[in-house]
Amino acid sequence: MGVVRDGALEALHCGHIAVVNADGDLLAGAGVADTVIYPRSALKPFQAAACLHLADDMPPAVDELAMIAASHTGSRTHQAVVLRLLERAGVAPGALRCPHTLPTDAAALRERPAPTRLAHACSGKHAGFLLATRRANGEPERYLAEDSPVQQEVLRRVRDACGTEPEGPAVDGCGAPAWRLPLVALARGYARVAAEDGLLGPVAEAMRTYPNLVGGQGLVDTELMAADGRITAKRGAEAALGIAVRDRGRTLGVAIKITDGGARAMGPVAGAVLTRLGVRVPPALARPAVLGGGLPHGALEVTSALREALDGLA
């Protein structure tokens, strides 16, 4: 994908794409479909399903479930839902083990310009981990340990949905275990999300019902879900993206990884795939403008090589 300014190529993003059907068969791809990546927060639907399983006697509300699957901006609304989750778990905000951060939401930053765990993008997931740990009679202070009940359930959910044994773990930015798996395996997992397989069904429905909780205005997963109700999407750090497509009985999984971690490329690449599938994609996401002096002087353009790689999709 190229960044074109006044007719000349200014920058180039490279990456990998895998598109699979309900059976997990590769329908289209670009780059190396089985390249091993860190999906990072693109695994959150499976983490949320693990939390829902362990907390089945005290299930989170629909908006709370969306927050468990979120990488949010720390807005007042986001933080309020996280606090509800913590109250449901019977723990105080101090039980969170994600780092203190500033919110990226401008209004929240003006209101409280000090780092807090509640403002961390993964605080909803951590609150879900705490709820699941309490319901499984685990030790709340150990909820991030690889051998804790909730992290073992996460591993099982990822393994079963993606059809592979994850590698690792390393440590994610929020402190949770970070697993590695082939890009095509992530796509297969999202095909299971599209099929609403088991507890992935309520998770996907929650994400589609509250897309603004999952991310925030202008973020690729939120904008894709808000534009078309057939989509469930979750972005991960360093430009990973998983997309589930459910339409007229067809279920597809899409996984995207931009090699250099350039998140700005995710929207145009996702747009190139999804428009081939008849999915509505916001023009500003599919072809963001390149500005000069505050005015458009080009755009982020999908390369002809990528278009050719997607020719078989329809």
N, C-alpha and C positions, 0 to 999 in steps of 0.2 A: 504494500500500500504506500502510495507516494504523497508527499506534501508538495503541492504545486503553488508557487507564488508568481503571479504575473507571467504565467506560461512556462516557467522553468522549474525543474525538479529541485526542491530545496532539501528534502530529507526522505528517507525510505525506511519503512518498518517491515520487518520480515516475521514470519510466524508459521503456525501449524493449525490445521482445521481437520476435524473428523465429524462426519455426519453418519449416523447409524439408524437402522429401522428398529422395529419392535423386537425383532429376533437378534439384534446386536450385530447385524451384517453391515459392513462399511458400504455406504452408498456413494459417498464422495469425500474427497479429502484434498488437502494442499499441504505441502511440506512433508513432514514425517508423521503419519497418523499415530504411530505407536511410540513416539518420543515420550520419555518419562518426565513428568513435571510435578511440581508442587501445586495442586489446585488451590491451596490456601482456603479462603472463605467460600470458594465454589463448592466445598463439601458441606456447607451449612445445612442444606435440606436433609442430608443424612444424619448430621449431628442432631438436628431438631427432631427427627423421627426417633432417634435413640432416647432423647429426653422424654418424648411423648410416651414411649413404651414403658419406661421406668416409673413415670408419674401417672400411670393409667388410673389410679385411684383418686387422683387430684389433678385432672388434666387442665392445662392452661387454657384460658379463653382464646378465641380466634386471633385477636390482635396481639396477645402475648406470645402465641405460637409463631406469628410472623416476626416478632421481635427476636425470638430465639434464632431464627434463620437470617437475621439482619446484619449488615455492616453499615451502620447508620451515621448520621452527622452530628449526633449529640444534641438535637433540638430539645426544647422543653417537653414536647410530646413524646419523643423517644425516651427521655429520661423518666417521665412519669410512668410509662408502661413498664420499664425496667423495675422501677420501685414497686409496682404492683406484683411483678413476678417474685421479687425478693420477699415481699410480705406473704405471698402464697407459700413460699419456701420456709417461712418462719425465721429468716436471718436478716441481719442489718446490712446496709451497703458496705460496711467494712469487711464483710466476708468475701467480697469480690477480689479476685486475684489478677485481673487485667491491670495494665499500667494506668497511672494517672495521666490524662491527656486534656488538652483544650478541645472544646467542641469545634467542629468545622462549620457548624451552623452560625451564621453571622449574628442573629438575634440572641441566641444562647450565649455566644461569646461576649456580647455587650453586657448582658445581664450578670454574667459571672465569669470575669476574665481570669480564672484560676483553674489549674488542672484538677480533674476529678475522675475517679474510676467510672462513674455513671456516664460521663461524656465519651468514654472510649467506644470506638466503632463496634467492638465485640461484647459490650457489657450485657446485651440481651442474651447472647449465647452463654455467657458465664452465669447469668442468673438462671437460665435453663439448666445448666449443669448442676448448679446448687440445688434446685428443686428436685431434679432427678436423683441426686446423691442422697438427699434427705429421705426421699420416698423409698430408696433402695437400702436404707439403713447404713449408708456409707459414712465416711468421716468427711465433713464439709471442708476441712482444711486440706484435704488430700484430693480434691475433686479433679485436679489437673494431672495427677499421677497416672502414668500409663496403665498401671494395674488396678486403678480404681474401677468400681462398677460402671460408672458412666462412660469412661474412656474405653473400656473393654466392649461395651455395647455399641459405641460409635464405630470401633474397628470392625465389629461383626456386620454392622449395617453397611459400611462402605464396601467390605469384602463381598457381601451377598448382592448388593445392588450393582456393583461395577464388574463383578465376575472375575476378580483377580485378587491376589494376595498383596496388599499394599506394602511398600518398602518404608523403612524407618522405624520409629519416628524421629524427626528433628523437633525443634521447638518453634512454634509459630510466633508471629509478632506479639500476639496477645498472651503468650505463655502456654497455650494448649499444645498437645501433640500435633505435629504436622506430618501428614503421610504423603508419600509419593506414589504415583501410578501412571500407567500409559494414558496418553490423551484419549485414545479410542476407548479405553475402559471408562474414563469419565463420561464420554458420550453415551456409553451403554447405561451408565447409572442414570443419566438424564432421560434416556428412553424409558427407564422404569419410573422416573418422576412423571413423565408424560402419560404413562399407563396408569398412574395413580395407584401403584402397587402397594398394598397394605397401608402402613402408616404414612407413606409418602403422599397418599391422597389428601388427608387433612392438612399436611404441611404445605403442599402445592396450592390448595384452595386458600389457605390463610395468606400465603404470599401474594396471590393474585387479588385477593380481597383488599389487602393493605399494601399496595406496592410502595407507597411513600414511607412506610415504616421500614421496609426491607433495605432501603438506601436513602434516597432523598432526591429533591428536584435536580434534574440535569444528569443524574447518574444512570449509567447504561441499563442496569437491570430494572430500576424503577421505571424509566422511560419506555422500555420495551414492553413491560407488563401493562403499563397504563394505556399504551397505544393499541394493544390487541390482547383480548382476554383468552386467546388460545395459547398464550406463552407463559411459561414459568422460567424465570432467569435469575441467576446469581453470579455476581462477579467475585473474583478473588484478587488478592494483592499480586503485583507484578504482572498484571494484564492477563489473567486467566478468566475464562467465562464459560459457564455451562448454561445451556438453553434446552428446555423441554417444549416440544411442539405437539399439540393435541388438536386434531382437526378432522371432523367427519369420520371418526373411527381410526384414523391414521395417527400413529404415535412415533415420533422421531426424537433422537437425542443429538445435540450439537455441542461440541467442545472446541474452544478456541484458546490458543496461547500465543501472545505476541512475544517474540523471543527477547526483545530488548526491554520488556516491561513497560512499554509505552502505552498507557491506558487510553490515550486519545485515539488509538487505532482500533479499539474494540468495537466502537459503534459502527464505523464504516464497514468493517469486516463482517460483523453480525448482520448488518443491513444487506450486504451482498448475498449472504446465504439465505436470509429470511425472505427477501423479495422474490427469490427464485421459488420459494415455497408458497407464495401468495399471502404472506404475512404482512400486515401493515407496519411500517417502520417510519418514525418521524423523520422528515427530510433533514432537520438540523442534526440528527444523530447519524443518519446515513451518509451525509455529505457536509461535514462541518466547514464553515467558512474560514479561510486564512485572511486575517485582517492586516491592513496597513493604514496607519493614521485613523483607525477606528472604522474604516470602510473595507468591504470585501475586495480582496486582491488575489483570490484563488480559492482552493478548497483541498480537503483531504480526498484523494481520488483512489479508487480501487484499481489495481493494475490489470492489464489485459490477461496476464498469466493466471490471476486468481479467477477472473471471469471464465476462462477456458476450463479451469479445474472444476468449476461448478456447473458445467454445461449439462451434466446428466441429471441434475436436480429439477423436479417439477412437482 
